[in-house]
């Protein structure tokens, strides 16, 4: 009996080569590049995001100090968080193109080895 994608007959499944891919140096490089990018980005985001409620709790007088007219430091900080979110998502989209290119190279490498 031939195993198929649907399990009832049809197109035969390709042999599972996930272990081969997982141990390839190219895949390791891809994971390393993603980790070196994503970990700092996530830490920057989380620290900046949670600092607003923490500062409002710990330093309410300082955060409510007016800077421009009646606009306080807290409002500037909250606006900066929106800008930071847009900036980080743009940076991620830019770097994701590189990750997508590396994944495509890995797929091409694997398809060449299957031939």
C-alpha positions as a printed NumPy array, in Angstrom:
array([[ 0.   ,  0.   ,  0.   ],
       [ 1.334,  3.44 , -0.961],
       [ 0.952,  6.309,  1.54 ],
       [-0.563,  9.385,  0.009],
       [-1.235, 12.949,  1.106],
       [-4.921, 12.262,  1.552],
       [-4.34 ,  8.781,  2.961],
       [-6.845,  7.195,  0.518],
       [-4.889,  7.071, -2.713],
       [-3.679,  9.682, -5.115],
       [-0.343, 11.49 , -5.118],
       [ 2.351,  9.585, -3.211],
       [ 3.925, 11.456, -0.291],
       [ 7.551, 12.515, -0.556],
       [ 9.867, 10.964,  2.012],
       [10.226, 13.125,  5.117],
       [13.52 , 14.996,  4.895],
       [12.943, 17.288,  7.863],
       [15.842, 15.781,  9.816],
       [18.164, 16.325,  6.874],
       [17.047, 19.956,  6.622],
       [17.265, 20.504, 10.381],
       [20.887, 19.353, 10.466],
       [22.012, 21.249,  7.371],
       [24.46 , 24.106,  7.988],
       [22.356, 26.417,  5.829],
       [19.307, 25.897,  8.077],
       [21.474, 26.544, 11.138],
       [22.646, 29.8  ,  9.572],
       [19.051, 30.824,  8.9  ],
       [18.01 , 30.145, 12.497],
       [21.069, 31.967, 13.834],
       [20.354, 35.056, 11.718],
       [16.708, 35.098, 12.76 ],
       [17.596, 34.681, 16.426],
       [20.217, 37.452, 16.329],
       [17.608, 39.753, 14.838],
       [14.42 , 38.78 , 16.679],
       [15.69 , 38.481, 20.254],
       [17.027, 42.063, 20.501],
       [14.004, 43.446, 18.642],
       [11.594, 41.698, 21.017],
       [13.543, 42.844, 24.069],
       [13.604, 46.451, 22.854],
       [ 9.879, 46.348, 22.171],
       [ 8.935, 44.75 , 25.496],
       [11.136, 47.051, 27.587],
       [ 9.85 , 50.147, 25.838],
       [ 6.23 , 48.934, 25.914],
       [ 6.146, 48.035, 29.618],
       [ 8.157, 51.054, 30.724],
       [ 5.167, 53.374, 30.204],
       [ 2.846, 51.743, 32.778],
       [ 5.777, 51.143, 35.122],
       [ 6.89 , 54.775, 34.941],
       [ 3.325, 56.034, 35.359],
       [ 3.037, 53.881, 38.475],
       [ 6.439, 54.679, 39.966],
       [ 6.926, 58.303, 38.837],
       [ 3.451, 59.771, 38.277],
       [ 4.5  , 63.359, 39.022],
       [ 7.342, 63.214, 36.506],
       [ 5.218, 61.525, 33.81 ],
       [ 2.431, 64.122, 34.246],
       [ 4.826, 67.054, 33.914],
       [ 3.793, 69.249, 30.959],
       [ 6.393, 69.548, 28.211],
       [ 4.626, 71.483, 25.461],
       [ 1.506, 73.307, 26.599],
       [-0.663, 70.728, 28.345],
       [ 1.016, 67.743, 26.65 ],
       [ 2.742, 65.669, 29.301],
       [ 5.711, 63.306, 29.134],
       [ 3.274, 60.375, 29.333],
       [ 1.484, 61.471, 26.142],
       [ 4.777, 61.934, 24.313],
       [ 5.9  , 58.506, 25.517],
       [ 2.624, 56.891, 24.376],
       [ 2.934, 58.543, 20.951],
       [ 6.534, 57.355, 20.744],
       [ 5.303, 53.808, 21.333],
       [ 3.045, 54.056, 18.279],
       [ 5.936, 55.369, 16.206],
       [ 8.212, 52.63 , 17.556],
       [ 5.678, 49.957, 16.62 ],
       [ 5.52 , 51.24 , 13.049],
       [ 9.306, 51.485, 12.882],
       [ 9.927, 47.993, 14.249],
       [ 7.331, 46.436, 11.963],
       [ 8.929, 48.184,  8.973],
       [12.373, 46.961,  9.991],
       [10.998, 43.439, 10.393],
       [ 9.392, 43.523,  6.947],
       [12.692, 44.665,  5.451],
       [14.656, 41.9  ,  7.203],
       [11.978, 39.279,  6.454],
       [12.835, 39.622,  2.773],
       [16.343, 38.383,  3.583],
       [14.941, 35.497,  5.634],
       [12.567, 34.594,  2.791],
       [15.492, 34.629,  0.348],
       [17.455, 32.286,  2.625],
       [14.471, 29.928,  2.928],
       [14.122, 29.875, -0.855],
       [17.825, 29.055, -1.204],
       [17.376, 26.232,  1.297],
       [14.407, 24.883, -0.69 ],
       [16.397, 25.091, -3.915],
       [19.303, 23.283, -2.278],
       [17.002, 20.512, -1.031],
       [15.284, 20.126, -4.42 ],
       [18.672, 19.832, -6.137],
       [19.712, 17.089, -3.704],
       [16.494, 15.145, -4.404],
       [17.317, 14.97 , -8.124]])
